[in-house]
Amino acid sequence: MTYKKKLIVLSGIVAVLAIVYILTIIFDPERVGLRSDAYSWLEPRQKDRIDRITITNTYDTIMLVHKGGEWFVSQDGIDYPARQARVEDFIGMLCRKAPYPVRSSTAASHERLSVTDASTQVVIGGGAGLPLLHLYIGQGDLTGRNIYLRKQGENEVRSGEDIFTVYTDSLVTSWYNLLLFPETESGKLSAADIQRLTVYPPEKEHEQPPYIFTRRDREWIITGIELNEPDTGRVDNYVRDILNGSGDEFGGLVGTSGLSYDDSRIVLELGDGSIKTIRLGAPDENGRRFATVSGSSYVHSIPGWAYLRLFPDPSVFER
């Protein structure tokens, strides 16, 4: 056999082996199984239609509503600001394709796998008519890593990685955006925007003068505090603490609670000329205070430890 014929024969063998290898990959039972198990609970194209989410677990019902391009938590007849990123992440998980193999196709298995009306439920609405999704979230499997899930009206039960219960089993407060300045979540407000900060500490035995921090280029000028060696670099950290400050609960709406907010306040003057003011009431027996922020209709409940970050001892600005 000549060299040319040998080369043709060997090339043919290599081509045949390559085809066999490719077919083996394509028709491999495990790979075929993974492809057939790929499933999403919501079609991605439905994402923009979602305007409400109801989560019902063993101890609470959480209602999320979409209004004016933002998500809110509807509680006791009031729409409170929601954590936008948390809601979007939850919706994204429902729309994402992942392995959800079918574990049962009979109604007899529903109670055993805890995918009945007594289970945790997620209802996704979009406009009038039937919901886009009504999902039962059941118990975990023997591995502890996966859970069982079923759509209402279907007998089919699937299992998948437990990425949902961290959302569905949480308290309503985990959905609240409790930041005093919610716009900091989206990066619309930062420490660089603050040009002047005036802090009126709570009055005790006698009236205390305010602490004033004025930005001059990249430095801060501090007045109203007697400091031997002021460390102006710590002012930026303090400003960030204020902008990232939050409560641990909402206390209703301003003007409906009968509370007063004249114990202490912080005034922030921004580079665009706007002014934001935090007003706080007197502490209760646990050191908790209620606060309002100008431009917002919500009352924030501030625990004692969070209040101390808003009104630190002046010594923290000492070098």
Buried (B, 14 or more C-beta within 10 A) or exposed (E): EEEEEEEEEEEEEEEEEEEEEEEEEEEEEEEEEEEEBEBBBBEEEBBEBBBBBBBBBEEEEBBBBBEEEBBBBBBEEBBBBBBBEBBEEBBEBBBEEEBBBEBBEEEEBBEEBBBBEEBBBBBBBBEEEEBBBBBBBBEBBEEEEBBBBBBBEEBEBBBBEBBBEEBBBBEBBBBBBBBBBBEBBEEEBEBEBBBBBBBBBBEEEEEBEBBBBBBEEEEBEBEBBEEEEBBBEBBBEBBBBBBBBBBBBBBBBBEEBEBEBEBBBBBBBEEEEEEBBBBBBEBEEEEBBBBBBEEBEBBBBBBEEBBEEBBBEBEEBBE
